[in-house]
Amino acid sequence: NVCHARFSELFDPDVADLGLGHLCVYTYTMQDVDIDRFCLFHDVCEFPVGRESPAERDEHYRHYRDSHGKRRNLQLFQHANLTMRRCWDNYVRLTMSEEWVQGMTEFIKWEVCISVLRQKLPKPITTSRGLCGLPEMFVKEFRAKKPGDYIFWPALSSTTTDPVISESYANQQEPVDRNILFIISGVNEGLHLMQMSAYPNEKEFLLPVCSLLKVEKVVVEAPTKLYCHFEGTLLPKKLQIEALEELKACMAELDELKKASSRAWVPTDHGPDVDGETKKEDAEEPEQQQQQQQQHEETAQENPSAASADASIEQAEAPATPPEQPAEMTPPADIFAKPAAEVKPSTAEMAPPPPPVEAVASTATAGDLQEVTSSPAVPAAGQPDEPASAVPAAQSPQEAAPLAAEPKGDSPGEA
């Protein structure tokens, strides 16, 4: 309800009422610590006001992350995108791993639901994205791309509408010659996340899953620059319709649960119910008790011994007084508010931080797309969201390009 009230106007009218989908998008913009704070964990450190760059933010959150390790929420966008890319890489090489299939099964609905909420832009825009610290073999493969080659991104992909952000990052991370900067033109669909994100300065623009890029030019320098054109998403139209229908069904189920909860609520002061009307049975209850008390007094006057026996029976059958229930915790009035001060860290002994998970960006050569589009996993050319000329000539699975290693983060500033 909070996400719907705050963000519905940011989405197209046909999906403006899908608050559950808005919640999915909102969690994509969060760090793991931000998700913990959103879920009202009491010991989460404060938001790093004024220290929102990736390096400063990570330093601010380091103590909390070291304290809790992997016992709380994941870096959701990073973990989900990694499993999608690894699963695609295994699929292309016909070496499917049960571990990655299970991971994709866990996150596929979340990724697809975010994608179907994307907006059609009235005018195409240009976005950019930096991949830094790549292995030498992957850098060579990107540099070997030719105009007309295709690059396939199976997971949600964060880009930025501000080229200064991605260029600055790609030029600062050493060694610079192992960094790749993508400049993507013709982007006509996606999600502007700046107004939803806790880090609006990143000016994040999100591309849907199964995005296809066509290489236009490669500039071999430090960092290497790949100029690409956005060809759209290869996400099947049928799957998109099913995802929207399921979102609507889930919203209807949540509404029913809300109504059932409202009907089960009984006011203790006989005041108005949720609809503003006084419950008839509650209003009649005092009158019935008064009539029963009057009858009991008349019986006592006529037959004192019978009244005494009735009183004993009533006392014996009276149920025990239930223990008082603790008051329900009330969430803050504004769970989106950014605090102004930082909580001092605990002096307790901390466990060492978990090893960083290396995220991976997937690229596909022309042959990869031809092979995959001939299978049920990815639609063939000619789907409603795919240009008919998007799938190039065939290539053997053994020649498929490997995944390109991607750094820890996936937001534009740390991609």
C-alpha positions as CSV (number, residue, x, y, z in Angstrom):
1,N,0.0,0.0,0.0
2,V,2.8,2.4,0.8
3,C,4.6,1.6,-2.5
4,H,1.4,2.0,-4.4
5,A,0.6,5.4,-2.8
6,R,4.1,6.7,-3.3
7,F,5.0,5.4,-6.7
8,S,1.9,4.6,-8.8
9,E,2.1,7.9,-10.7
10,L,5.6,6.9,-12.0
11,F,4.1,4.0,-13.9
12,D,2.0,3.7,-17.0
13,P,-1.8,3.8,-16.3
14,D,-2.4,0.1,-17.2
15,V,0.0,-1.0,-14.4
16,A,-0.5,1.9,-12.0
17,D,-2.6,-0.2,-9.6
18,L,-0.1,-3.1,-9.3
19,G,1.4,-2.1,-5.9
20,L,3.1,-5.5,-5.6
21,G,4.9,-4.9,-8.8
22,H,6.0,-1.4,-7.6
23,L,7.4,-3.1,-4.5
24,C,9.5,-5.4,-6.7
25,V,10.9,-2.4,-8.5
26,Y,11.6,-0.6,-5.3
27,T,13.6,-3.5,-3.8
28,Y,15.7,-3.6,-7.0
29,T,17.0,-0.1,-6.2
30,M,18.1,-1.1,-2.7
31,Q,21.3,-2.3,-1.1
32,D,21.1,-5.3,1.2
33,V,21.2,-3.0,4.2
34,D,18.5,-0.8,2.8
35,I,16.2,-3.8,2.4
36,D,16.8,-4.7,6.1
37,R,15.9,-1.2,7.1
38,F,12.8,-1.3,4.9
39,C,11.8,-4.6,6.7
40,L,12.1,-2.8,10.1
41,F,15.1,-4.6,11.6
42,H,15.7,-2.6,14.8
43,D,19.6,-2.6,14.7
44,V,20.2,-1.4,11.1
45,C,22.6,1.4,10.7
46,E,21.3,4.7,9.5
47,F,21.2,5.8,5.9
48,P,24.5,7.3,4.8
49,V,23.3,10.8,4.2
50,G,25.9,12.8,2.3
51,R,28.0,9.6,1.8
52,E,26.1,8.0,-1.0
53,S,28.9,7.2,-3.5
54,P,29.6,3.5,-3.9
55,A,32.9,3.6,-2.0
56,E,31.6,5.8,0.9
57,R,28.4,3.8,1.2
58,D,30.2,0.4,1.4
59,E,32.5,1.8,4.1
60,H,29.5,3.1,6.0
61,Y,27.7,-0.3,5.8
62,R,30.8,-2.5,6.3
63,H,30.4,-2.9,10.1
64,Y,26.7,-3.9,9.8
65,R,27.5,-6.4,7.0
66,D,30.4,-7.9,9.0
67,S,28.1,-8.2,12.0
68,H,25.3,-10.2,10.3
69,G,27.1,-11.9,7.4
70,K,24.5,-13.7,5.2
71,R,21.9,-14.2,7.9
72,R,19.7,-11.4,6.6
73,N,18.6,-10.1,3.2
74,L,20.7,-10.5,0.1
75,Q,22.0,-7.8,-2.2
76,L,18.9,-8.7,-4.2
77,F,19.6,-7.2,-7.6
78,Q,23.1,-8.5,-7.6
79,H,22.3,-12.1,-6.6
80,A,19.3,-12.3,-9.0
81,N,21.2,-11.0,-12.0
82,L,24.2,-13.2,-11.3
83,T,22.0,-16.4,-11.3
84,M,20.3,-15.3,-14.5
85,R,23.6,-14.7,-16.3
86,R,25.2,-18.0,-15.1
87,C,22.1,-20.0,-16.0
88,W,22.2,-18.5,-19.5
89,D,25.9,-19.2,-19.9
90,N,25.3,-22.9,-18.9
91,Y,22.4,-23.2,-21.3
92,V,24.4,-21.9,-24.2
93,R,27.1,-24.5,-23.5
94,L,24.6,-27.3,-22.9
95,T,26.1,-27.8,-19.4
96,M,23.1,-26.9,-17.3
97,S,23.8,-26.9,-13.6
98,E,21.1,-27.8,-11.1
99,E,22.4,-25.1,-8.8
100,W,22.0,-22.3,-11.3
101,V,18.6,-23.7,-12.5
102,Q,17.4,-23.6,-8.9
103,G,18.7,-20.0,-8.5
104,M,17.0,-18.8,-11.7
105,T,13.7,-20.5,-10.6
106,E,13.9,-18.5,-7.4
107,F,14.3,-15.1,-9.0
108,I,12.8,-15.4,-12.5
109,K,9.3,-14.1,-11.5
110,W,10.8,-11.1,-9.8
111,E,12.9,-10.2,-12.8
112,V,10.1,-10.7,-15.3
113,C,7.5,-8.8,-13.2
114,I,9.9,-5.8,-13.1
115,S,10.4,-6.1,-16.8
116,V,6.7,-6.1,-17.7
117,L,6.2,-2.8,-15.8
118,R,8.6,-1.0,-18.1
119,Q,7.6,2.2,-19.8
120,K,7.5,2.9,-23.5
121,L,9.4,6.1,-24.0
122,P,7.9,8.8,-26.3
123,K,11.4,9.5,-27.6
124,P,14.4,7.2,-27.6
125,I,17.3,8.1,-25.3
126,T,21.0,7.2,-24.9
127,T,22.2,5.5,-21.8
128,S,25.6,4.1,-20.8
129,R,27.1,1.4,-18.6
130,G,30.6,0.5,-17.4
131,L,32.0,-2.9,-16.8
132,C,35.3,-2.8,-14.9
133,G,38.1,-5.1,-13.9
134,L,37.3,-7.7,-16.6
135,P,39.6,-10.7,-17.3
136,E,41.9,-10.1,-20.3
137,M,40.2,-12.8,-22.4
138,F,36.9,-11.1,-22.1
139,V,38.4,-7.7,-23.0
140,K,39.8,-9.2,-26.1
141,E,36.4,-10.6,-27.1
142,F,34.7,-7.3,-26.7
143,R,37.4,-5.6,-28.7
144,A,37.0,-8.1,-31.5
145,K,33.3,-7.3,-31.9
146,K,32.4,-5.9,-35.4
147,P,29.6,-3.6,-36.5
148,G,26.5,-5.8,-36.9
149,D,27.4,-8.2,-34.1
150,Y,24.9,-8.8,-31.3
151,I,25.3,-8.7,-27.5
152,F,22.6,-10.3,-25.3
153,W,22.0,-9.4,-21.7
154,P,19.7,-12.1,-20.1
155,A,19.3,-10.3,-16.8
156,L,18.0,-6.9,-15.8
157,S,20.7,-4.3,-16.7
158,S,21.3,-1.1,-14.9
159,T,22.4,1.9,-17.0
160,T,22.6,5.6,-16.4
161,T,21.2,8.5,-18.3
162,D,24.2,10.6,-17.2
163,P,27.4,9.7,-19.3
164,V,29.6,11.5,-16.8
165,I,28.8,8.9,-14.2
166,S,29.8,5.8,-16.2
167,E,32.8,7.5,-17.9
168,S,34.2,8.7,-14.6
169,Y,33.9,5.2,-13.1
170,A,35.4,3.5,-16.1
171,N,38.4,5.9,-16.1
172,Q,39.0,5.7,-12.4
173,Q,39.0,1.9,-11.8
174,E,42.5,0.5,-12.3
175,P,43.7,-1.0,-14.6
176,V,41.7,1.1,-17.0
177,D,42.6,-1.0,-20.1
178,R,40.5,-3.8,-18.6
179,N,37.4,-1.7,-18.4
180,I,34.6,-1.6,-21.1
181,L,32.2,1.3,-21.5
182,F,28.9,0.7,-23.3
183,I,27.1,3.7,-25.0
184,I,23.6,2.5,-25.9
185,S,21.5,4.5,-28.3
186,G,17.9,4.1,-29.4
187,V,16.6,3.0,-26.0
188,N,12.9,3.3,-26.3
189,E,11.7,1.2,-23.2
190,G,12.7,0.6,-19.6
191,L,12.3,2.1,-16.2
192,H,13.5,5.5,-14.9
193,L,14.4,4.7,-11.3
194,M,15.8,8.0,-10.2
195,Q,12.5,9.1,-8.5
196,M,12.2,5.7,-6.7
197,S,15.8,5.1,-5.8
198,A,17.5,5.9,-2.5
199,Y,20.4,6.9,-4.6
200,P,18.9,9.3,-7.2
201,N,22.3,10.8,-8.1
202,E,23.0,7.6,-10.1
203,K,20.2,8.6,-12.5
204,E,19.6,4.9,-13.1
205,F,17.7,3.6,-16.1
206,L,16.8,-0.1,-16.1
207,L,16.7,-2.2,-19.2
208,P,14.4,-5.3,-19.2
209,V,15.6,-8.9,-19.1
210,C,16.6,-10.5,-22.5
211,S,17.8,-7.1,-23.9
212,L,19.5,-7.3,-27.3
213,L,22.1,-4.8,-28.4
214,K,23.5,-4.4,-31.9
215,V,27.2,-3.3,-32.1
216,E,27.7,-0.1,-34.2
217,K,31.3,0.8,-33.5
218,V,34.2,-0.3,-31.3
219,V,36.9,2.1,-30.1
220,V,39.9,0.3,-28.8
221,E,41.5,2.5,-26.2
222,A,41.6,2.6,-22.4
223,P,38.8,2.1,-21.6
224,T,37.4,0.3,-24.6
225,K,34.2,1.9,-25.9
226,L,31.4,-0.1,-27.5
227,Y,28.7,1.9,-29.3
228,C,25.5,-0.1,-29.5
229,H,21.9,0.2,-30.6
230,F,19.1,-1.1,-28.4
231,E,17.1,-3.6,-30.4
232,G,14.5,-4.4,-27.7
233,T,13.8,-7.3,-25.5
234,L,13.4,-11.0,-26.6
235,L,11.1,-11.7,-23.7
236,P,8.2,-13.7,-25.2
237,K,4.9,-11.8,-25.5
238,K,3.0,-14.7,-24.0
239,L,5.3,-14.8,-20.9
240,Q,4.8,-11.0,-20.4
241,I,1.0,-11.4,-20.5
242,E,1.1,-14.3,-18.1
243,A,3.3,-12.3,-15.7
244,L,0.9,-9.3,-15.8
245,E,-2.1,-11.6,-15.2
246,E,-0.4,-13.2,-12.2
247,L,0.5,-9.8,-10.7
248,K,-3.2,-8.9,-11.0
249,A,-4.3,-12.1,-9.4
250,C,-1.9,-11.6,-6.5
251,M,-3.2,-8.1,-6.0
252,A,-6.8,-9.5,-5.9
253,E,-5.8,-12.1,-3.4
254,L,-4.1,-9.4,-1.2
255,D,-7.3,-7.3,-1.4
256,E,-9.4,-10.3,-0.2
257,L,-7.0,-10.9,2.7
258,K,-7.3,-7.2,3.6
259,K,-11.1,-7.4,3.5
260,A,-11.1,-10.6,5.6
261,S,-8.9,-9.0,8.1
262,S,-11.2,-6.0,8.3
263,R,-14.3,-8.2,8.9
264,A,-12.5,-10.1,11.7
265,W,-11.7,-6.9,13.5
266,V,-14.1,-6.1,16.4
267,P,-13.8,-2.7,18.0
268,T,-13.5,-2.8,21.8
269,D,-15.3,0.5,22.4
270,H,-18.4,-0.4,20.2
271,G,-17.3,2.4,17.9
272,P,-17.7,2.6,14.1
273,D,-16.2,-0.2,12.0
274,V,-14.0,0.2,9.0
275,D,-16.9,1.3,6.9
276,G,-17.9,4.0,9.3
277,E,-21.1,2.3,10.4
278,T,-21.9,1.0,13.9
279,K,-22.2,-2.8,14.1
280,K,-25.8,-3.6,15.0
281,E,-24.8,-6.6,17.2
282,D,-22.4,-4.5,19.1
283,A,-25.1,-1.9,19.8
284,E,-27.6,-4.5,20.9
285,E,-25.2,-6.3,23.3
286,P,-25.6,-3.9,26.3
287,E,-29.4,-4.0,26.0
288,Q,-29.4,-7.9,26.0
289,Q,-27.1,-7.9,29.1
290,Q,-29.4,-5.5,30.9
291,Q,-32.5,-7.7,30.1
292,Q,-30.7,-10.8,31.4
293,Q,-29.7,-9.1,34.6
294,Q,-33.3,-7.9,35.2
295,Q,-34.6,-11.5,34.7
296,H,-31.9,-12.8,37.1
297,E,-32.9,-10.3,39.8
298,E,-36.6,-11.2,39.4
299,T,-35.8,-15.0,39.7
300,A,-33.7,-14.3,42.9
301,Q,-36.6,-12.5,44.5
302,E,-39.1,-15.3,43.7
303,N,-36.7,-18.3,44.6
304,P,-33.5,-17.3,46.4
305,S,-32.1,-20.9,46.6
306,A,-32.4,-21.4,42.8
307,A,-30.7,-18.1,42.1
308,S,-27.8,-19.1,44.4
309,A,-27.4,-22.4,42.6
310,D,-27.5,-20.7,39.2
311,A,-24.8,-18.3,40.3
312,S,-22.6,-21.2,41.4
313,I,-23.0,-22.9,38.0
314,E,-22.2,-19.7,36.1
315,Q,-19.1,-19.2,38.2
316,A,-17.9,-22.7,37.5
317,E,-18.5,-22.5,33.8
318,A,-16.9,-19.0,33.4
319,P,-13.9,-19.2,31.1
320,A,-10.5,-18.2,32.4
321,T,-9.5,-14.6,31.6
322,P,-7.1,-14.8,28.7
323,P,-3.7,-13.2,29.2
324,E,-3.2,-9.7,28.0
325,Q,-1.7,-9.7,24.5
326,P,1.4,-7.5,23.9
327,A,0.8,-4.4,21.9
328,E,1.5,-4.8,18.2
329,M,4.6,-3.1,17.0
330,T,3.6,-0.1,14.9
331,P,5.9,0.7,12.0
332,P,7.3,4.2,11.6
333,A,5.1,6.8,10.1
334,D,7.4,7.2,7.1
335,I,9.5,4.1,6.4
336,F,11.1,5.9,3.5
337,A,12.5,8.7,5.5
338,K,16.3,9.1,5.5
339,P,17.7,9.6,9.1
340,A,20.0,12.5,9.7
341,A,22.5,10.8,12.0
342,E,24.5,7.6,12.1
343,V,24.1,5.0,14.9
344,K,27.4,4.3,16.6
345,P,28.7,0.8,15.9
346,S,28.6,-1.9,18.5
347,T,31.8,-2.9,20.3
348,A,30.9,-6.6,20.1
349,E,33.5,-8.8,18.4
350,M,32.6,-9.1,14.7
351,A,33.0,-12.0,12.3
352,P,35.1,-11.6,9.2
353,P,33.1,-10.4,6.1
354,P,32.0,-13.0,3.6
355,P,34.0,-13.2,0.3
356,P,32.6,-10.9,-2.4
357,V,30.4,-12.6,-5.0
358,E,31.7,-11.9,-8.5
359,A,28.9,-10.7,-10.7
360,V,29.0,-11.6,-14.4
361,A,27.8,-9.9,-17.5
362,S,26.9,-12.1,-20.4
363,T,27.6,-11.4,-24.0
364,A,26.6,-13.5,-27.0
365,T,27.9,-13.7,-30.5
366,A,25.6,-14.0,-33.5
367,G,25.8,-17.8,-33.3
368,D,24.6,-17.9,-29.7
369,L,21.4,-16.1,-30.6
370,Q,20.7,-18.3,-33.6
371,E,21.1,-21.5,-31.6
372,V,19.1,-20.3,-28.6
373,T,16.3,-18.8,-30.7
374,S,15.8,-22.2,-32.3
375,S,15.0,-23.7,-28.8
376,P,11.9,-23.2,-26.6
377,A,13.9,-21.1,-24.1
378,V,14.1,-17.9,-26.2
379,P,11.6,-16.9,-28.9
380,A,12.5,-16.9,-32.6
381,A,12.7,-13.8,-34.6
382,G,9.4,-12.2,-35.3
383,Q,8.1,-12.0,-31.8
384,P,6.1,-8.8,-31.1
385,D,8.9,-7.3,-29.1
386,E,11.8,-8.4,-31.4
387,P,12.9,-7.1,-34.8
388,A,12.7,-9.8,-37.5
389,S,16.4,-9.1,-38.4
390,A,17.7,-9.5,-34.9
391,V,18.9,-13.0,-35.1
392,P,22.1,-13.5,-37.2
393,A,23.7,-16.7,-38.7
394,A,24.3,-19.9,-36.9
395,Q,27.4,-20.9,-34.9
396,S,28.3,-24.0,-33.0
397,P,27.9,-24.1,-29.2
398,Q,31.6,-24.6,-28.7
399,E,32.3,-21.2,-30.3
400,A,29.9,-19.4,-28.0
401,A,31.5,-16.4,-26.2
402,P,32.0,-17.0,-22.4
403,L,30.5,-14.7,-19.8
404,A,32.3,-11.5,-19.1
405,A,33.2,-11.0,-15.5
406,E,31.4,-8.1,-13.8
407,P,32.4,-6.3,-10.6
408,K,30.6,-6.5,-7.2
409,G,27.9,-4.1,-8.0
410,D,25.3,-3.7,-10.7
411,S,24.2,-0.1,-10.3
412,P,25.4,2.4,-12.9
413,G,28.0,3.8,-10.5
414,E,29.6,0.5,-9.7
415,A,28.8,-1.6,-12.8
